[in-house]
Each structure stands twice: as structure tokens, then as C-alpha cells.
Amino acid sequence: MGRVEEHMDKACSLLREGKLRDAVNEYKEALKIDPENAVAHKSLGSIYYRLTMLDESINEFEQAVKHHPKYADAYYELGVSLYRRGRLEDSIKAFDQSVKINPNFHIARYWLGLSYYYSGKLKEAIEYFKQVLDKEPHVVISRYHMGVAYSRLGKFGEAIDEFEKFLKEVPASAAAYYNLGKAYYNKGDVDKAINAFKKAVEIDPADERSKKNLLMLEDLKSRFF
């Protein structure tokens, strides 16, 4: 196994130099000697991901978890590659396995929530985002996604609460103000909706969505309120 270690050490050195394709060759040489080396498969998968070779990365991560079924990091990276490939149902399975192996792997839990979110399973997404925030409050992007999910479920009060909490941490988010404005409008609070859309336009003058909603609501208010 000494030669395997030599190839893997050389691959690590090449990675530090930014020589990704040369590192690929070294990991391949290591795998010729030890085809069941899960670390080599996982490392090779990570390089393929960086090279945007998603199918190849997925194959290597699958080999890694095949040979090391408790490899939480490999399941996580497999999930990310599957997510980027648009295979959301499969990414959910990979992230779920990663979290089962390591319950403290909160970034995997966040991606699990994201996979549920984009697959339209909003209630499940919200639950996972809540779990992330319970353990890692600084992952405030979870609040933004929760706000959108609540809005899509028609729970505008909850959506407003999440967007406002998010904006305390990320005050320069035009997207959050836009969604906050929509939530206020759907809740029937025109003045607060106008203020939110104004803020979005102040942050991003090119935000056409907020501009249109702002003009519409200001016209509505001038005629009916």
C-alpha cells in the first residue's frame, strides 16, 4: 500500500498547486492499485466536481460510499453533485444518509432542506431549516428560504417574521425586501408593502419587479386609500 500513499500524497501536492487534472491522474493510479480506496474515490469526485464534470463526480462519490458506507462527507458531496445535476430526489437520499451518519453535520442538513425546497416539498424544507437554525443560528440564509416557503404556503405572517429576522442580519438584500413586500401586500398591509418595495429599489435600482409593484401599490393607494 506504500505506492498508494505515494500517489495520494502527490495528488494532494498537485492540488495545492492548482494542478487539478494532474491530481486526477495520481488518484487514478492509486485506484489501480487499491480500487476500493474510498478516500481516493471521494477525493477524485471532489476534483471532478470542481471541473464541473458532474456525472464523473457522482460516480466517484457513489464508489466511495459503496466501499465506506459510513462516509458522511462522501454522502454530503454526492448530494451536492446530484443537486447540481437536478436530481433532487436522489440528493435528498444522499443528504439524509449523511445526516443519519453524523447528526451534527448541519451543512448537510441545510442542503437537505434546500433539496426539499426546490422539489416543492415546502413543509419538509421548513422543518430542516428550523433544525439548522436551532444548532447554527448564523446560517441566516435558511430564514430567507423559510420566508419564501411560508409565503408559498399562504402563511404570510410567518413569512414576514422570517424575512424581517433575515434582514436584521443581511440588511442589503433587495430580494428579501421584495419578498417581504409581497408578503405584506398579501396580508393586506399596503403601507408596509410600499415601504418594503421602496427599500428594495433603494438597494437595487435595477430591481424591475420591485419597481413595478411599488408603482402599482402607490397608484392603488392614491385611488382607493
C-alpha positions in Angstrom: 0.0 0.0 0.0 3.0 2.3 0.1 2.7 3.1 -3.6 -1.0 4.1 -3.0 0.1 6.6 -0.3 2.7 7.9 -2.6 0.2 8.6 -5.4 -2.3 10.2 -2.9 0.4 12.4 -1.3 1.5 13.5 -4.8 -2.1 14.2 -5.7 -2.5 16.4 -2.6 0.6 18.4 -3.5 -0.7 18.9 -7.1 -4.0 20.1 -5.7 -2.2 22.7 -3.6 -0.5 23.9 -6.8 -3.9 24.1 -8.6 -3.0 21.2 -11.0 -6.3 19.5 -10.9 -6.0 17.2 -13.9 -2.6 16.0 -12.9 -4.0 15.3 -9.4 -6.8 13.3 -11.2 -4.2 11.1 -12.8 -2.5 10.4 -9.5 -5.7 9.4 -7.8 -6.5 7.1 -10.8 -3.1 5.5 -10.3 -3.8 5.0 -6.6 -7.1 3.3 -7.5 -5.5 1.0 -10.0 -3.6 -0.4 -7.0 -6.4 -0.2 -4.5 -9.8 0.0 -6.3 -11.7 0.0 -3.0 -9.9 3.1 -1.5 -12.9 5.2 -0.5 -10.8 8.3 0.2 -9.3 8.2 -3.2 -12.7 7.9 -4.8 -14.1 10.7 -2.7 -11.1 13.0 -3.5 -11.4 12.2 -7.2 -15.1 13.0 -7.0 -14.3 16.4 -5.4 -11.9 17.3 -8.2 -14.4 16.3 -10.9 -17.0 18.5 -9.2 -14.6 21.4 -9.3 -14.1 20.7 -13.0 -17.9 20.7 -13.4 -17.8 17.0 -14.5 -20.9 16.2 -12.5 -21.6 12.7 -13.9 -18.0 11.7 -13.2 -18.1 13.2 -9.7 -21.4 11.4 -8.9 -19.8 8.1 -10.0 -16.8 8.5 -7.8 -18.8 9.5 -4.7 -21.0 6.5 -5.2 -17.9 4.3 -5.3 -16.7 6.0 -2.1 -19.9 5.2 -0.1 -20.1 1.8 -1.6 -16.7 0.9 -0.1 -17.2 3.0 3.0 -21.0 3.0 3.9 -20.4 5.3 6.9 -18.6 8.0 5.0 -20.7 11.1 5.8 -18.6 13.5 3.9 -18.8 11.5 0.7 -22.6 11.2 1.0 -22.7 15.0 1.5 -20.6 15.7 -1.6 -22.6 13.1 -3.5 -25.7 15.0 -2.5 -24.3 18.3 -3.7 -23.4 16.8 -7.1 -26.8 15.3 -7.5 -28.4 18.6 -6.5 -26.4 20.5 -9.1 -27.4 17.8 -11.7 -31.0 18.5 -10.9 -31.6 15.0 -9.4 -33.4 16.4 -6.3 -35.0 13.1 -5.1 -31.6 11.4 -5.2 -29.9 14.4 -3.5 -32.4 14.1 -0.7 -31.5 10.5 -0.1 -27.8 11.3 -0.1 -28.1 14.2 2.3 -30.4 12.3 4.5 -27.9 9.5 4.8 -25.1 11.9 5.6 -27.2 13.4 8.4 -28.1 10.0 9.8 -24.4 9.0 10.0 -23.5 12.4 11.5 -26.4 14.2 13.2 -24.1 17.2 13.8 -23.5 17.7 10.0 -25.6 20.8 9.9 -24.4 22.0 6.4 -25.7 18.7 5.0 -29.0 19.3 6.9 -29.2 22.7 5.2 -28.7 21.2 1.8 -31.3 18.6 2.6 -33.7 21.5 3.4 -32.7 23.1 0.1 -33.4 20.0 -1.9 -36.8 19.6 -0.3 -37.4 23.4 -1.0 -36.6 23.2 -4.7 -38.5 19.9 -5.1 -41.6 21.7 -3.9 -41.9 19.9 -0.5 -42.1 23.1 1.4 -43.2 21.8 4.8 -40.3 19.4 5.0 -37.9 22.1 3.9 -39.1 24.4 6.7 -38.6 21.7 9.3 -35.0 21.1 8.2 -34.2 24.8 8.0 -35.6 25.2 11.6 -33.2 22.4 12.7 -30.3 24.1 11.1 -31.1 27.4 12.8 -31.6 25.7 16.1 -28.0 24.5 16.0 -26.3 27.0 13.7 -28.1 30.4 14.0 -25.6 32.1 11.8 -26.9 30.2 8.7 -29.4 33.0 8.2 -30.0 32.2 4.5 -32.2 29.4 6.0 -34.6 32.2 7.2 -34.8 33.6 3.7 -35.8 30.2 2.2 -38.2 29.7 5.1 -39.8 33.1 4.4 -40.4 32.2 0.7 -41.7 28.7 1.7 -44.1 30.2 4.2 -45.3 32.7 1.5 -45.9 29.9 -1.0 -47.9 28.1 1.7 -50.0 31.2 2.3 -48.6 31.7 5.8 -47.8 35.4 5.3 -47.4 36.3 9.0 -44.7 33.6 9.4 -43.1 34.7 6.1 -42.9 38.3 7.3 -41.4 37.2 10.6 -38.6 35.2 8.8 -37.9 38.0 6.3 -37.6 40.6 9.0 -35.3 38.4 11.0 -33.2 37.8 7.9 -33.0 41.5 7.1 -31.6 42.3 10.6 -28.7 40.1 9.7 -28.5 40.9 5.9 -29.9 44.4 5.6 -28.7 44.9 2.0 -30.8 42.2 0.4 -33.1 43.6 -2.2 -34.6 40.1 -2.8 -35.6 39.8 0.8 -37.3 43.2 0.8 -39.1 42.3 -2.4 -40.4 39.1 -0.9 -41.3 41.0 2.3 -43.2 43.5 0.3 -45.2 40.7 -1.4 -45.9 39.1 2.0 -47.2 42.4 3.4 -49.3 43.0 0.4 -50.9 39.5 0.6 -51.5 40.1 4.3 -53.3 43.3 3.4 -50.8 45.9 4.7 -50.3 48.2 1.7 -48.2 50.8 3.5 -45.7 48.3 4.8 -45.6 46.6 1.4 -44.8 50.0 -0.2 -42.0 50.7 2.3 -40.5 47.2 1.6 -40.6 47.7 -2.2 -39.1 51.2 -1.8 -36.2 49.7 0.3 -35.6 47.0 -2.4 -35.4 49.7 -5.1 -33.0 51.8 -2.9 -30.7 48.8 -2.6 -31.0 47.7 -6.2 -32.2 50.4 -8.6 -32.3 47.8 -11.4 -34.9 45.7 -9.5 -37.7 45.9 -12.0 -40.0 43.6 -10.0 -40.0 45.9 -7.0 -40.4 49.0 -9.2 -43.5 47.6 -10.8 -45.0 46.5 -7.5 -44.2 49.9 -6.0 -45.8 51.8 -8.8 -48.9 49.6 -8.7 -49.3 50.0 -5.0 -48.7 53.7 -4.9 -51.3 54.1 -7.7 -53.7 51.8 -5.8 -53.2 53.8 -2.6 -53.8 57.2 -4.4 -57.1 56.0 -5.8 -58.6 53.9 -3.1 -57.0 54.7 0.3 
